[in-house]
Amino acid sequence: MRSRNIIGLLMLLLFLFPLPAFPQAERTPLTLELLQERLRTPTVREGSLSVDLRQMMIDLRPENAAFRDAFYQLLRKELQKTGSKPLGLDLSNSLIQGDFIGSDLGLRTPLYAQAIAPIFTAAEQEQLESLRVVCLQSLTVALPSSKDCRSLLATPAAASDISVFRGSLVLEKTHFTGKVQFSNTFFLQSVNVQGAIFNQQANWQETRFGRSASFANATFRRESQWQSSIFFDKANFKQTQFQENAYFQESFFADTANFNQANFKLLAKFNRAQWQGNADFSGVRFINSAQFTKAIFNEFLFLEEATFEQAVTFREAQFHQPVNLRGASILNQADFSDAGFAKTAFLNVSGLAFNSNQAKILGNSGQIGKKLVVATLQGNQNVLRNLGQNFRQLQQIADANQIEYTKQQLRLAELSRRLVGININDASKKSLVNLGFSPTQAEAIIRRRQIKPFRNTSELLSLADIDLETYTKLSPQIVVGEPLFLGGWLLLAWNWLTLSLLLLLSGYGTDFRLVFGVGTIAIAYFGWLFWLIDRLRRLYPSAIIPTVDESIWMLTSFSVLTLLGLLAIFRSAEQPWLTLACLVIIIVPVPVILLLRLYQQGRYHDLMDTSYFTEDGSMRQLRLLIGRLPVIPRYEIFRDRYMPLLWDRRWNWLNYYDFSLNNLLRLGFNDVRLRDKHLPGIISTLAWYQWSLGILYITLLLWTLSRTIPGLNLLIYLK
């Protein structure tokens, strides 16, 4: 009740005694006398002389033509006057009525001419020459058709003229009611247009900014033109409002270009623009379409939290460094068709707001999917799912599979962290200290989890003792979750092993060429192994060995098949050496142990001089042997058809590859099987081992085909 009385009393006092209004600074109408006075007494601002026309109302409308002509004449005379120090112009907070032709205030001189006008000081001439060198080094490569390059490569007589503005230009919070013309102007000093308002068209075409140029918080209510402009220093368009079309075609940014939180309401054209430094479009909102066709980004492109409400085009653009789309929103279409990416370049789409039912991401099939990257699986499941669905709808199966491969790689990384990472919900103080936390930090973690367990690693930052540097350093090594017992840990390890094998041997069912390479090496290896067992029996008392010709053919074919498999693996696998190591672990140890044991035991039995392998003698043809087993059938009618392989035939060595092909793919040119009389158990074990691997390989092969051939398994592509 008391508080209500106090509030009522305050309101009554404000009503009876209102606060005095703070007077706003009024603009002074500019007259010729006042202009001449300001020209005679320039002010010093930031170490340079400047004509002070701040807080002025300048009428340059056609009905005031006499004043307008005198205004330009007087300003031009002083700004172009020879002197040791250039004279700048400050129009901050002024209201300029009518069209403003700023390019008429500069000195007309040949563009990048060797014989520079004598009005320039030695320092200015050196600056112009250095900028000329920059143009020769970069523009002739990036923009060979630009006016600068035509002038540079032409004779002095053919060189075009440009208006050179020697001093600084300050238009801070200046309001222009008419058109503004600064085209074909060279600013040797800084340009400050922060907070300015342009009611009509603003023309900055083919303008060169020798120093920093800031248009932060400026508002362009009509069309703004920046075609072929060159920014030799930093360009700042932070929070700039472009309410109509903005044209930046063929512009050149030699340093950082900051468009952070700018707003483009209509078309934004950056076609053929080139950025030598970072291009920052973070938080930018493109309400209409944005075009970056054939643009060149030599450094990082930041599009964090940017919003593309209509189509954005990066066709034939060149990216030399990563593109950060973290948290960006693509509501219509993003086209990266024919874009070029350097080896270090990729598209970071972590947290991307993208709905495949409403928007599309386009790119070259088989390429764009490899350039889409997310940092972690957590928080990006929807992003990856929408990206995969996007490419399936576009029938870009290779890219959809690449997204799935990326997803499973991230899942494997999470499994690895859970297996070997330190769980901060049950780790001891000693474990936390050994990991890298200080004793004080470890105690803080233990106290916090006793009150409430951690739900994610980022909750560590809520502790006063945990600094950002420590968290960033140790977060990849820590996990959060329920404590793992032995059974759970073994199950997790099995999932990790299975997923690792699928990724290494088939790219998680996304790379048929990789699966083909793995199978080719396995077929060649087991074919050579069976040939060795069957043809190299013993040396004493009577030798049973293959002929020289047969040995040459066998070793040559084995080498060729292995080489084909290696080429397929090294061209397809992301980690080819790891894939080979995995394959060797699967197909080498068990057969080698069996082989050593076989030769250690010796083989002396009946039918020693007859092959261990039999073939179906009825007909030789390519056949599918789905139900085939590696041993001869027991049914007498079928047994009569199988006869031992003949060793004295020229192409006998092909039968061993046929047997290996039968075991692994259930496919062959003949039905080759092991005999069942006087057959060492080790040989039978080896054949059954390959046959068992064949079941797994066929499953892997069919699964991969179903994911890489459109229409073979519609459930995969329509899920």
LODO-777750 format. One line per 4 residues: number of its first residue (from 0); their letters; for each residue x, y, z of C-alpha. Coordinates in steps of 0.05 Angstrom, whole numbers, plus 32768, in hexadecimal, padded with zeros to 4 digits. Layout:
BEGIN
NUM) A) X/Y/Z; ...
//
This chain:
BEGIN
0) MRSR) 8000/8000/8000; 8039/802E/8012; 805C/8021/7FD0; 801D/8032/7FA9
4) NIIG) 8019/8075/7FCD; 8061/8085/7FBB; 8055/8074/7F71; 8017/809F/7F6F
8) LLML) 803C/80DA/7F8E; 8074/80D4/7F5B; 8042/80D3/7F21; 8020/8112/7F3D
12) LLFL) 8063/8136/7F42; 8075/8124/7EFB; 8032/813E/7EE3; 8039/8180/7F08
16) FPLP) 8084/818A/7EFB; 8096/8166/7EBA; 80DF/815A/7EAB; 80FE/818D/7E7C
20) AFPQ) 8106/8174/7E35; 814E/816F/7E1E; 8156/819B/7DE1; 816B/8177/7DA3
24) AERT) 81A4/8195/7D7B; 8186/81BB/7D41; 81A5/81BB/7CFD; 81C1/81FD/7CE4
28) PLTL) 81AF/8210/7C9C; 81EF/8214/7C74; 81FC/8256/7C50; 8235/8268/7C23
32) ELLQ) 8251/8297/7C58; 8250/8260/7C8C; 826F/822F/7C5B; 82A8/8260/7C4B
36) ERLR) 82B3/826A/7C96; 82B8/821F/7CA2; 82E6/8217/7C67; 8315/824C/7C84
40) TPTV) 8316/822B/7CC9; 831A/81DF/7CC0; 8319/81B6/7D00; 8348/817F/7D15
44) REGS) 8326/813C/7D1E; 834C/80FD/7D2E; 838D/811E/7D19; 8376/8137/7CD5
48) LSVD) 8358/8178/7CBC; 830F/8177/7CA9; 82DA/81A8/7C91; 82A7/81A9/7CC9
52) LRQM) 8261/81A8/7CAC; 8241/8181/7CE4; 81F9/818E/7CFA; 81EA/81B4/7CBA
56) MIDL) 81AE/81B7/7C8D; 81C9/81B9/7C46; 8198/81C8/7C0E; 81B1/81AD/7BCB
60) RPEN) 816D/81A8/7BA9; 8165/81C2/7B61; 813E/81FF/7B78; 817D/8214/7B9F
64) AAFR) 81AB/820A/7B64; 81D6/8249/7B70; 81E8/8233/7BB7; 81F3/81EB/7B9F
68) DAFY) 8224/81FF/7B69; 824A/822D/7B98; 824B/81F7/7BCE; 826D/81C5/7BA0
72) QLLR) 829D/81FA/7B84; 82B4/8213/7BC8; 82BC/81CD/7BE6; 82DF/81B2/7BA9
76) KELQ) 8311/81EC/7BAA; 8325/81E0/7BF2; 8324/8194/7BF1; 8352/8193/7BB4
80) KTGS) 8381/81C9/7BCE; 83CB/81B7/7BCD; 83E7/81AE/7C13; 840D/8181/7C40
84) KPLG) 83CE/8168/7C62; 838E/8152/7C3E; 834D/8172/7C53; 8312/8146/7C66
88) LDLS) 82C7/8152/7C69; 829A/8147/7CA5; 824F/8148/7C98; 823A/8122/7CD7
92) NSLI) 81F2/812B/7CEE; 81E3/8158/7CB4; 81A5/8158/7C88; 81B5/815C/7C3E
96) QGDF) 8179/816C/7C13; 817D/815C/7BC9; 81AF/8132/7BA4; 81F6/812F/7BBF
100) IGSD) 822C/8124/7B8B; 8267/8114/7BB7; 8293/80FC/7B7E; 8296/8144/7B64
104) LGLR) 82BD/8159/7BA2; 82FB/812F/7B92; 8336/813B/7B65; 832F/811D/7B20
108) TPLY) 836E/80F6/7B0F; 8380/80BB/7AE3; 8370/8079/7B05; 83B1/805B/7B21
112) AQAI) 83DA/8085/7AF1; 8425/8084/7AF8; 8429/80D0/7AF3; 83FD/80E1/7B2E
116) APIF) 83E2/8128/7B34; 8413/8156/7B58; 83DF/8169/7B8B; 83EB/8128/7BB1
120) TAAE) 841F/8125/7BE6; 8458/80F3/7BE4; 8434/80C7/7C17; 83F3/80C9/7BEE
124) QEQL) 8418/80B8/7BAF; 8439/807D/7BD2; 83F5/8066/7BEB; 83D7/806A/7BA5
128) ESLR) 8411/8043/7B89; 840C/800D/7BBF; 83C2/8006/7BB0; 83D3/8001/7B66
132) VVCL) 8401/7FC6/7B77; 83CA/7FA5/7B9E; 839C/7FAA/7B62; 83D0/7F8E/7B34
136) QSLT) 83DA/7F52/7B62; 8391/7F41/7B70; 835F/7F62/7B42; 8381/7F4B/7B02
140) VALP) 8374/7F04/7B1A; 8330/7F0B/7B3B; 830F/7F42/7B13; 8335/7F48/7AD0
144) SSKD) 82FB/7F6E/7AB0; 82F7/7FA4/7AE6; 8302/7FED/7AD6; 8340/7FED/7B02
148) CRSL) 8361/7FB5/7ADB; 834F/7FD3/7A98; 836F/8013/7AAE; 83AC/7FF1/7ACA
152) LATP) 83B8/7FC9/7A8B; 83AA/8002/7A5C; 83D8/8039/7A44; 83D9/807A/7A6E
156) AAAS) 83B0/809D/7A38; 837A/8069/7A3D; 8377/8069/7A89; 8334/8080/7AA6
160) DISV) 832D/80B8/7AD8; 8317/80B3/7B20; 8304/80E5/7B56; 8335/80E3/7B90
164) FRGS) 831E/80F8/7BD5; 835D/8108/7BFC; 8341/8113/7C42; 8313/80EC/7C6E
168) LVLE) 82C8/80EC/7C63; 8299/80EB/7C9F; 824F/80E2/7C93; 823C/80C8/7CD8
172) KTHF) 81F1/80CB/7CE1; 81EA/80F7/7CA4; 81A6/80F7/7C84; 81A3/80FB/7C38
176) TGKV) 815E/8109/7C1A; 8175/8104/7BD1; 81A2/80D8/7BA9; 81EA/80CF/7BBF
180) QFSN) 8221/80C8/7B8C; 8267/80B0/7B9E; 8274/8084/7B61; 82BA/807F/7B44
184) TFFL) 82D9/80A0/7B81; 831B/808E/7BA4; 831C/809C/7BEF; 8363/809F/7C08
188) QSVN) 834E/80A7/7C51; 8318/8086/7C7C; 82CE/808B/7C6D; 829D/808D/7CA7
192) VQGA) 8253/8087/7C93; 823A/8068/7CD4; 81F0/8073/7CE1; 81E5/809A/7CA2
196) IFNQ) 81A1/8099/7C7F; 8199/8097/7C34; 8152/80A5/7C1D; 8161/809D/7BD3
200) QANW) 8192/8076/7BA9; 81DA/8072/7BC2; 820E/8067/7B8C; 8253/804E/7BA2
204) QETR) 8264/802A/7B62; 82AE/8020/7B51; 82C1/8044/7B91; 8305/8036/7BB1
208) FGRS) 830D/803A/7BFC; 8357/8041/7C0D; 834B/8040/7C59; 8315/8022/7C85
212) ASFA) 82CD/802E/7C70; 8294/8029/7CA2; 824B/8028/7C8F; 8235/800A/7CD1
216) NATF) 81EC/8017/7CE4; 81E1/803D/7CA3; 819D/8039/7C82; 8194/8034/7C37
220) RRES) 814B/803F/7C28; 8154/803A/7BDD; 8182/8013/7BAF; 81CC/8014/7BC2
224) QWQS) 8201/8005/7B8E; 8247/7FED/7B9E; 825A/7FC9/7B5D; 82A4/7FC2/7B51
228) SIFF) 82B6/7FE8/7B90; 82F8/7FD9/7BB3; 8303/7FD9/7BFE; 834E/7FD8/7C0B
232) DKAN) 8343/7FDA/7C56; 830D/7FC2/7C86; 82C5/7FCA/7C6F; 8290/7FD0/7CA5
236) FKQT) 8246/7FC7/7C94; 8232/7FAF/7CD9; 81E6/7FB5/7CE5; 81DE/7FDB/7CA4
240) QFQE) 8197/7FDD/7C89; 818E/7FD1/7C3E; 8144/7FDC/7C32; 8149/7FD4/7BE7
244) NAYF) 8178/7FB1/7BB7; 81C2/7FB1/7BC9; 81F4/7FA4/7B91; 823B/7F8F/7BA3
248) QESF) 824C/7F6A/7B62; 8297/7F65/7B54; 82A8/7F8A/7B94; 82EC/7F7C/7BB2
252) FADT) 82FA/7F78/7BFD; 8345/7F77/7C0C; 833A/7F72/7C57; 8303/7F5D/7C86
256) ANFN) 82BC/7F6C/7C70; 828A/7F70/7CA9; 8240/7F6A/7C98; 822E/7F51/7CDD
260) QANF) 81E3/7F57/7CEC; 81D6/7F7D/7CAC; 8190/7F7A/7C8F; 8182/7F70/7C45
264) KLLA) 8138/7F79/7C36; 813C/7F70/7BEB; 816F/7F52/7BBB; 81B7/7F4E/7BD3
268) KFNR) 81E8/7F42/7B99; 8231/7F30/7BA8; 823E/7F0C/7B66; 8288/7F08/7B54
272) AQWQ) 829B/7F2D/7B94; 82DE/7F1B/7BB3; 82F2/7F19/7BFC; 833C/7F17/7C0D
276) GNAD) 832D/7F1A/7C58; 82F6/7EFD/7C82; 82AE/7F09/7C6B; 8281/7F0F/7CA8
280) FSGV) 8236/7F08/7C9A; 8225/7EEF/7CDF; 81DE/7EFF/7CF5; 81CD/7F1D/7CB1
284) RFIN) 8185/7F18/7C9A; 8178/7F0E/7C50; 812D/7F19/7C48; 8132/7F13/7BFC
288) SAQF) 8162/7EEB/7BD2; 81AD/7EF0/7BD9; 81DE/7EE2/7BA1; 8227/7ED0/7BA9
292) TKAI) 8231/7EB1/7B64; 827B/7EAA/7B51; 8290/7ECE/7B91; 82D5/7EBE/7BAD
296) FNEF) 82E1/7EB6/7BF8; 832B/7EB1/7C06; 8321/7EB0/7C52; 82EA/7E9B/7C81
300) LFLE) 82A1/7EA9/7C71; 8276/7EB2/7CB0; 822C/7EA7/7CA8; 821D/7E96/7CF1
304) EATF) 81D5/7EA3/7D05; 81C7/7EC0/7CC0; 8181/7EB9/7CA4; 8172/7EAB/7C5B
308) EQAV) 8127/7EB3/7C51; 812C/7EAC/7C05; 815D/7E89/7BD7; 81A7/7E94/7BE1
312) TFRE) 81D6/7E82/7BA8; 8220/7E70/7BAC; 8225/7E52/7B67; 826D/7E4D/7B4E
316) AQFH) 8286/7E71/7B8C; 82CC/7E60/7BA5; 82D8/7E51/7BEE; 8320/7E4D/7C06
320) QPVN) 8310/7E49/7C51; 82D6/7E2D/7C7A; 8291/7E4B/7C77; 826E/7E51/7CBA
324) LRGA) 8222/7E46/7CB5; 821B/7E36/7CFF; 81D5/7E47/7D16; 81C2/7E64/7CD3
328) SILN) 817B/7E5E/7CB7; 816E/7E48/7C70; 8123/7E50/7C63; 8122/7E49/7C17
332) QADF) 815D/7E31/7BEE; 81A9/7E33/7BF2; 81CC/7E24/7BB1; 8216/7E0E/7BB2
336) SDAG) 8216/7DF0/7B6C; 825A/7DF0/7B4A; 8279/7E12/7B86; 82C3/7E05/7B91
340) FAKT) 82DD/7DF1/7BD5; 8327/7DEF/7BE8; 8340/7DB4/7C10; 833A/7DDC/7C51
344) AFLN) 82F5/7DF7/7C40; 82B3/7DDB/7C5A; 826D/7DF0/7C6F; 8262/7DF0/7CBA
348) VSGL) 8218/7DE3/7CC1; 8215/7DD6/7D0C; 81D2/7DED/7D27; 81B9/7DFF/7CE1
352) AFNS) 816E/7E0E/7CE0; 8158/7DE9/7CA2; 8119/7DC3/7C91; 811F/7D96/7C55
356) NQAK) 80D4/7D98/7C49; 80D6/7DE3/7C3F; 811D/7DF4/7C28; 8153/7DD6/7BFD
360) ILGN) 819F/7DD4/7BFD; 81BB/7DCA/7BB7; 8201/7DB6/7BA1; 8227/7D88/7B73
364) SGQI) 8214/7D40/7B7E; 824A/7D19/7BA2; 826E/7D58/7BB9; 8242/7D85/7BE3
368) GKKL) 8235/7D4F/7C17; 827F/7D49/7C26; 8283/7D93/7C36; 824C/7D95/7C6A
372) VVAT) 8269/7D8E/7CAF; 824D/7D8F/7CF6; 8278/7D90/7D35; 8251/7D5E/7D60
376) LQGN) 8216/7D30/7D5A; 81F5/7D4D/7D97; 81C6/7D85/7D83; 81CF/7D77/7D38
380) QNVL) 81A5/7D39/7D2E; 816C/7D61/7D0E; 819E/7D86/7CE1; 81BC/7D45/7CC7
384) RNLG) 8178/7D24/7CBE; 815E/7D5F/7C96; 819D/7D63/7C6B; 8198/7D19/7C5C
388) QNFR) 814F/7D1F/7C49; 815F/7D5C/7C1F; 8190/7D36/7BF4; 8164/7CF8/7BEE
392) QLQQ) 812B/7D24/7BD4; 815C/7D40/7BA1; 8172/7CF9/7B8E; 81B9/7D0A/7BA3
396) IADA) 81C4/7CC7/7BC5; 8210/7CCF/7BCC; 8206/7D0F/7BF4; 81CF/7CF0/7C1F
400) NQIE) 81FD/7CB6/7C2E; 8236/7CE6/7C3F; 8209/7D08/7C72; 81F9/7CC4/7C90
404) YTKQ) 8244/7CB4/7C92; 8252/7CF5/7CB6; 821B/7CE5/7CE8; 8238/7CA1/7CF7
408) QLRL) 827E/7CBD/7CFE; 8264/7CED/7D32; 8240/7CB4/7D54; 8281/7C8C/7D55
412) AELS) 82A5/7CC7/7D75; 8270/7CCA/7DAB; 8276/7C7F/7DB8; 82C2/7C87/7DBD
416) RRLV) 82BA/7CBF/7DEF; 828A/7C95/7E19; 82BA/7C5B/7E18; 82FA/7C7F/7E2B
420) GINI) 82E2/7CC3/7E44; 82DE/7CD7/7E8D; 8297/7CD8/7EA7; 8294/7D15/7ED4
424) NDAS) 8258/7CF8/7EF9; 8280/7CBF/7F17; 82CA/7CD0/7F0C; 82F7/7CD3/7F4A
428) KKSL) 831B/7D12/7F5E; 835D/7CF2/7F48; 8341/7CE2/7F03; 8329/7D29/7EFA
432) VNLG) 836C/7D46/7F0F; 8391/7D16/7EE1; 8364/7D2C/7EA9; 8379/7D75/7EB2
436) FSPT) 834B/7D94/7EE5; 836A/7DB6/7F21; 835C/7D99/7F66; 832E/7DD3/7F75
440) QAEA) 8308/7DC8/7F34; 8303/7D7D/7F41; 82E5/7D8A/7F86; 82B3/7DBB/7F68
444) IIRR) 829D/7D87/7F36; 8294/7D52/7F6C; 826C/7D82/7F98; 823F/7D95/7F5E
448) RQIK) 822F/7D4D/7F48; 821F/7D39/7F90; 81E8/7D6D/7F8F; 81D1/7D60/7F48
452) PFRN) 81F2/7D35/7F11; 820B/7D58/7ED3; 81DD/7D51/7E97; 820F/7D6B/7E63
456) TSEL) 8256/7D83/7E62; 8244/7DCC/7E58; 8229/7DCE/7EA0; 8271/7DCF/7EB7
460) LSLA) 8273/7E19/7EA2; 8240/7E28/7ED8; 8275/7E19/7F0C; 829C/7E56/7F22
464) DIDL) 82DD/7E2E/7F25; 82D9/7E16/7EDD; 82F3/7E48/7EAA; 82E4/7E46/7E60
468) ETYT) 832C/7E35/7E4D; 832C/7DF6/7E78; 82E7/7DE1/7E5F; 82FB/7DEA/7E16
472) KLSP) 833B/7DC2/7E21; 831C/7D87/7E47; 82D5/7D82/7E2B; 82E9/7D51/7DF3
476) QIVV) 8302/7D21/7E29; 82C7/7D21/7E58; 8282/7D03/7E54; 8241/7D08/7E7B
480) GEPL) 8214/7CCD/7E88; 8202/7C94/7EB5; 823D/7C6A/7ECF; 824E/7C2F/7EA1
484) FLGG) 8253/7BE9/7EBE; 8278/7BB0/7E9C; 823D/7B97/7E74; 822A/7BDC/7E5C
488) WLLL) 8272/7BEB/7E4B; 8279/7BAB/7E22; 8239/7BB9/7DFC; 8252/7BFF/7DEE
492) AWNW) 8295/7BE3/7DD7; 8271/7BB2/7DA8; 8249/7BEB/7D8A; 8289/7C13/7D80
496) LTLS) 82AC/7BD8/7D5E; 8271/7BCA/7D30; 8269/7C12/7D1C; 82B5/7C19/7D11
500) LLLL) 82B5/7BDD/7CE2; 8279/7BF7/7CBA; 8299/7C3B/7CB3; 82DE/7C21/7C9F
504) LSGY) 82C8/7BE9/7C70; 828C/7C09/7C4E; 8286/7C52/7C63; 8249/7C3B/7C8A
508) GTDF) 822A/7C1F/7C4B; 8235/7C5D/7C22; 8270/7C4A/7BF6; 8269/7C10/7BC6
512) RLVF) 82AF/7C1A/7BAA; 82CC/7C11/7BEF; 82A5/7BD1/7BFA; 82BC/7BB9/7BB6
516) GVGT) 8304/7BC6/7BC7; 82FF/7BA0/7C09; 82DE/7B65/7BE6; 8310/7B63/7BAE
520) IAIA) 834B/7B5F/7BDE; 8328/7B29/7C07; 8318/7AFF/7BC9; 835F/7B05/7BAF
524) YFGW) 837E/7AF4/7BF2; 8354/7AB6/7C00; 835A/7A9F/7BB8; 83A6/7AA2/7BBE
528) LFWL) 83A2/7A80/7C02; 8379/7A45/7BE8; 83A7/7A3E/7BAC; 83E3/7A3B/7BDB
532) IDRL) 83C3/7A06/7C06; 83AE/79DB/7BCC; 83EA/79E1/7B9F; 8424/79E4/7BD0
536) RRLY) 841E/79A3/7BF6; 8463/7989/7C07; 84AA/7984/7BEC; 84BF/7940/7C07
540) PSAI) 84BF/7907/7BF8; 849E/791D/7BB6; 8490/7966/7BA6; 8449/797E/7B9C
544) IPTV) 8452/79C6/7B85; 8434/79F3/7B4F; 8456/7A00/7B0D; 847D/7A40/7B01
548) DESI) 844A/7A5A/7ACE; 8410/7A4D/7AFE; 8435/7A70/7B36; 8443/7AAD/7B0B
552) WMLT) 83FA/7AB1/7AF4; 83E1/7AAA/7B3C; 840F/7ADD/7B5B; 8403/7B0E/7B22
556) SFSV) 83B7/7B09/7B26; 83BB/7B0E/7B72; 83E4/7B4E/7B6C; 83B6/7B6D/7B38
560) LTLL) 8377/7B5E/7B61; 8396/7B78/7BA1; 83AD/7BB7/7B7D; 8367/7BC3/7B63
564) GLLA) 834B/7BBB/7BA9; 837F/7BEA/7BC6; 8370/7C1F/7B92; 8326/7C1B/7BA2
568) IFRS) 8334/7C21/7BED; 8365/7C5B/7BE8; 8337/7C81/7BB9; 82F9/7C77/7BE4
572) AEQP) 830B/7C6E/7C2D; 8314/7CAA/7C5A; 8349/7C85/7C82; 8364/7C51/7C50
576) WLTL) 839D/7C38/7C7C; 836D/7C2C/7CB6; 833D/7C09/7C87; 8376/7BDC/7C6F
580) ACLV) 838C/7BCD/7CB6; 8344/7BBA/7CC7; 8340/7B8C/7C8A; 8383/7B6B/7C9A
584) IIIV) 836C/7B5D/7CE2; 832E/7B3A/7CC7; 834B/7B10/7C8F; 8394/7B03/7CA1
588) PVPV) 839F/7AE9/7CE9; 836F/7AAD/7CEA; 8383/7A92/7CA4; 83CD/7A9C/7CB2
592) ILLL) 83C8/7A76/7CF5; 83A3/7A3E/7CD2; 83D5/7A3C/7C99; 8411/7A39/7CC8
596) RLYQ) 83F0/7A01/7CEF; 83E1/79DB/7CAF; 8428/79DC/7C96; 8442/79CD/7CDC
600) QGRY) 8418/798D/7CE0; 842B/7975/7C9A; 83FB/7952/7C6B; 8406/7909/7C5C
604) HDLM) 83C7/78E3/7C49; 83A4/78C0/7C10; 838F/78EC/7BD5; 83CA/7919/7BE4
608) DTSY) 83D7/7923/7B9A; 838E/7938/7B8D; 8371/797D/7B96; 834A/798E/7BD5
612) FTED) 8318/79B3/7BA9; 82E1/7997/7B7D; 82B8/79B7/7B47; 8273/79AB/7B2B
616) GSMR) 8284/7989/7AE9; 823E/798F/7ACB; 8243/79D5/7AAE; 8271/7A12/7AB6
620) QLRL) 8248/7A52/7AB8; 823F/7A91/7AE2; 8210/7A7E/7B1A; 81F3/7A99/7B5A
624) LIGR) 8202/7A69/7B93; 81D9/7A85/7BCD; 81CF/7A43/7BF2; 8214/7A27/7BE3
628) LPVI) 8240/7A0C/7C1B; 828C/7A07/7C14; 828D/79BA/7C18; 8276/7985/7BE7
632) PRYE) 822D/796F/7BF2; 821F/792B/7C11; 81E6/7918/7BE3; 8201/78E3/7BB4
636) IFRD) 81DE/78FD/7B75; 8201/7940/7B7D; 8244/7922/7B93; 824B/78FF/7B51
640) RYMP) 824E/7943/7B2D; 828A/795D/7B55; 82CF/794B/7B3D; 8314/7961/7B57
644) LLWD) 8335/799D/7B37; 8367/798C/7B02; 83AC/79A7/7B0F; 83C7/799D/7AC9
648) RRWN) 8399/79D1/7AAA; 83B5/7A14/7A95; 837F/7A3E/7AB7; 8378/7A13/7AF4
652) WLNY) 838D/7A4C/7B23; 834C/7A72/7B12; 8324/7A3D/7B38; 8341/7A54/7B7B
656) YDFS) 8327/7A9B/7B6E; 82E5/7A7B/7B5B; 82E2/7A57/7B9D; 82F3/7A97/7BC3
660) LNNL) 82BD/7ABC/7B9B; 828B/7A84/7BAC; 8299/7A8B/7BF6; 8298/7AD6/7BFA
664) LRLG) 8262/7AEA/7BC8; 823C/7AA9/7BBB; 824B/7AB6/7B72; 8279/7A92/7B42
668) FNDV) 8286/7A74/7AFE; 8283/7A2E/7B1B; 826F/7A0C/7B5B; 82B2/79FD/7B7C
672) RLRD) 82B1/79DA/7BC0; 82DF/79B4/7BEF; 82E1/7969/7BED; 82CF/7943/7C2D
676) KHLP) 8300/7909/7C2B; 8346/7910/7C46; 833B/795A/7C50; 8363/797A/7C89
680) GIIS) 8335/799C/7CBA; 835F/79DB/7CB8; 834F/79E4/7C6E; 8305/79DA/7C7C
684) TLAW) 8309/7A0D/7CB5; 832A/7A40/7C87; 82F4/7A36/7C52; 82BC/7A3D/7C85
688) YQWS) 82DD/7A7B/7CA1; 82DC/7A9E/7C5E; 8295/7A85/7C52; 827F/7AA5/7C94
692) LGIL) 82A1/7AE6/7C81; 827C/7AE1/7C3F; 8239/7AE4/7C63; 824E/7B25/7C85
696) YITL) 826B/7B41/7C44; 822C/7B32/7C1B; 8202/7B54/7C50; 8230/7B90/7C4F
700) LLWT) 8230/7B91/7C03; 81E4/7B8E/7BFC; 81DB/7BC2/7C32; 820C/7BF1/7C0E
704) LSRT) 81EA/7BE5/7BCB; 81A6/7BF5/7BEA; 81C2/7C38/7C02; 81E7/7C4B/7BC3
708) IPGL) 81B8/7C36/7B8B; 8179/7C61/7B88; 8139/7C38/7B8A; 8159/7BF7/7BA1
712) NLLI) 813E/7C02/7BE7; 810A/7C39/7BE8; 8101/7C34/7C33; 8146/7C52/7C3E
716) YLK) 813A/7C8F/7C12; 80F2/7C9D/7C28; 80FA/7C95/7C73
//
